[in-house]
Amino acid sequence: MEELKCPYCHGNFKEVSQYVYNNEKYPLVIDNIKGYQCEFCSEIYFSHDVTKQIEKVFKEKYFSTKK
């Protein structure tokens, strides 16, 4: 399997298992997900499926009508 390269700087990716969104109004941390972070420029990549899961958690936490 070919090693993943960053599309911006062509650095190597390492696996990460956490998503962190730092925003005063809408902070969010999700553990135990699969993603990749460039070791050089710190760009983070998540697959389409993981991104959809992140969006779902965010919407449920901050914009759900269920309280």
Secondary structure, 3 states (H helix, E strand, C coil): CCCCECCCCCCEEEEEEEEEECCCCCCEEEEEEEEEEECCCCCEEECHHHHHHHHHHHHHHHHCCCC
